[in-house]
Amino acid sequence: MNSFKRETWLRIMSMFLLALTACLVGFDSQTKVIFYTYKKTATFHVLDVLYVLVWIDVAAAAYNLLQLITSYKFQSYFTKDLTASYRYVAWGIFLLDQAAAYAVFGVTAAAVQGSTLAITGEKSFQWMKLCNRFTRFCIQIGGALICGYIAAVLMVITASISAYSLFRIYSPKRFLMLKPK
């Protein structure tokens, strides 16, 4: 299996997991009645980081879809003609893959930290535990965060493949040459 097929499958799997994470977090809600008349609903708007997680995951999934569409369209051109313009495209893909992987990993780690506070609470700030009342909500958010971490790992692997594709363009003699001849 060549690197193009591996990268394609990794992008498809990470796109699926990112969409799954965004849907699990975005559509998750649970309502409880407190004191017989007051209804409290837990949604992803309870924690601001979950709101950011949904939008970052949607953007990263859309980026992976765009990369899939453009890579199939231009695959034959790039493999036959290794001109200077391909180097700029390869650098752009490499930098965007790195940015997407770091953004997904960072927002997922921040969501785990925020969710940990929802599980444990904080007595010094008088923050209540959220998950002792909304258990189904918290379990579904936990499953979404696991999917988000798996997607982040797949995106890191995809970024390493794009790094390999970029740096194989440069030959060792030309890359390490200090003075032009």
C-alpha positions in Angstrom: 0.0 0.0 0.0 1.6 3.3 -1.1 1.7 6.4 1.0 -1.1 8.1 -1.0 -3.6 5.3 -0.2 -2.5 5.3 3.5 -3.0 9.0 3.7 -6.4 8.7 2.0 -7.6 6.1 4.5 -6.2 8.0 7.4 -8.0 11.2 6.3 -11.3 9.3 5.8 -11.0 7.7 9.3 -10.1 11.0 11.0 -12.8 12.8 9.1 -15.4 10.2 10.3 -14.1 10.4 13.9 -14.1 14.2 13.9 -17.7 14.3 12.5 -18.7 11.7 15.1 -17.1 13.7 17.9 -18.8 16.9 16.7 -22.2 15.2 16.5 -21.9 13.4 19.8 -21.0 16.6 21.6 -23.3 19.0 19.6 -26.5 16.9 19.9 -26.0 15.7 23.5 -28.4 17.1 26.0 -30.1 15.9 29.2 -32.8 17.6 31.2 -33.4 17.1 34.9 -36.2 18.5 37.1 -34.8 20.1 40.3 -37.1 21.0 43.2 -40.2 19.9 41.4 -40.5 23.0 39.2 -37.1 24.1 38.0 -35.7 22.3 34.9 -32.0 22.3 34.2 -30.7 21.2 30.8 -27.1 20.2 30.2 -25.9 20.8 26.7 -22.5 21.5 25.1 -23.1 25.2 25.9 -22.5 24.4 29.6 -18.8 24.4 29.0 -17.4 26.9 26.5 -14.6 24.6 25.6 -17.2 22.0 24.3 -18.6 24.7 22.0 -15.1 25.4 20.7 -14.5 21.6 20.3 -17.6 21.3 18.1 -16.5 24.0 15.7 -12.8 23.0 15.6 -13.8 19.4 14.8 -16.2 20.5 12.1 -13.5 22.7 10.6 -10.9 19.9 10.7 -13.3 17.4 9.1 -14.0 19.9 6.4 -10.3 20.5 5.9 -9.7 16.7 5.5 -12.6 16.5 3.0 -11.1 19.3 1.0 -7.7 17.7 1.1 -9.3 14.4 -0.2 -11.0 16.2 -3.0 -8.0 18.1 -4.1 -5.5 15.2 -3.7 -7.6 13.0 -6.1 -7.9 15.9 -8.6 -4.2 16.8 -8.7 -2.6 13.5 -7.9 -1.5 12.7 -11.5 -0.1 16.2 -12.0 2.0 16.2 -8.8 3.5 12.8 -9.3 4.6 13.5 -12.9 5.8 17.0 -12.6 8.0 17.9 -9.6 8.4 21.6 -10.3 9.0 24.4 -7.9 5.2 25.1 -7.7 4.7 21.6 -6.2 7.2 22.5 -3.4 5.0 25.4 -2.4 1.9 23.3 -2.5 3.7 20.6 -0.4 4.8 23.1 2.1 1.2 24.5 2.3 -0.2 21.0 2.9 2.4 20.2 5.5 1.8 23.4 7.4 -2.0 23.1 7.3 -1.8 19.4 8.4 0.4 20.4 11.3 -2.0 23.2 12.3 -5.1 21.0 12.0 -3.5 18.2 14.1 -2.3 20.6 16.8 -5.7 22.4 16.9 -7.6 19.2 17.3 -5.3 17.8 19.9 -5.2 21.1 21.9 -9.0 21.6 21.9 -9.6 18.0 22.9 -7.1 18.2 25.7 -8.8 21.4 26.9 -12.2 19.7 26.7 -10.9 16.9 28.8 -9.6 19.3 31.4 -13.0 21.2 31.5 -14.9 17.9 31.7 -12.7 16.8 34.6 -13.9 19.8 36.5 -17.4 18.9 35.6 -16.8 15.5 37.1 -15.0 16.4 40.3 -16.2 20.0 40.9 -14.2 22.6 42.8 -15.1 23.4 46.4 -12.9 26.5 46.7 -14.8 28.1 43.8 -18.1 26.7 44.8 -18.5 24.8 41.5 -20.9 21.9 41.8 -20.3 18.5 40.3 -22.2 18.3 37.1 -21.8 14.6 36.3 -23.5 13.3 39.5 -26.8 14.8 38.1 -26.3 14.4 34.4 -24.7 11.0 34.1 -25.8 10.1 30.5 -24.6 13.5 29.3 -21.2 13.0 30.8 -20.8 9.5 29.5 -21.6 10.6 26.0 -19.2 13.5 26.3 -16.5 11.1 27.5 -17.1 8.8 24.5 -16.9 11.8 22.2 -13.6 12.9 23.7 -12.1 9.4 23.2 -13.1 9.6 19.5 -11.5 13.1 19.4 -8.2 11.8 20.8 -8.2 8.9 18.3 -8.9 11.4 15.5 -6.0 13.6 16.8 -3.6 10.7 16.7 -4.7 9.8 13.1 -4.2 13.4 12.1 -0.7 13.4 13.6 0.1 10.3 11.5 -1.3 12.1 8.5 0.8 15.1 9.2 3.9 12.9 9.4 3.1 11.4 6.0 2.7 14.9 4.5 6.1 15.8 6.1 7.6 12.7 4.5 6.1 13.7 1.2 7.5 17.2 1.5 11.0 16.4 2.6 11.6 13.6 0.1 11.5 16.3 -2.6 14.8 17.7 -1.3 17.9 15.6 -2.1 20.4 15.2 0.7 23.2 16.8 -1.4 21.1 19.9 -2.3 19.4 20.2 1.1 22.7 20.2 3.1 24.7 22.3 0.6 26.0 25.5 2.3 27.3 27.4 -0.7 25.8 27.4 -4.1 28.2 26.2 -6.8 
